[in-house]
Amino acid sequence: MTDAIAVAHTLANGPTRSLGLSKRLLNTSFESNLSSSLELEAHFQALAASSPDLVEGMAAFREKRDAKFTGE
């Protein structure tokens, strides 16, 4: 249980918008063909690339610090 709580905290403090988009892609991949999956992935990549969390993650990486994601 301690490990599960630690993983939950890690996920909650991460880029939740991007994680949510990834989860949606994974879930829909079981019900769609490759072409549809790739089209949806391209759309979600555009959403993720325009996210303030992407900018924060890249800045945190460059500055060698923990990122402060907002979920936007």
Beta strands, then each sheet from edge to edge (+ up, - down):
end
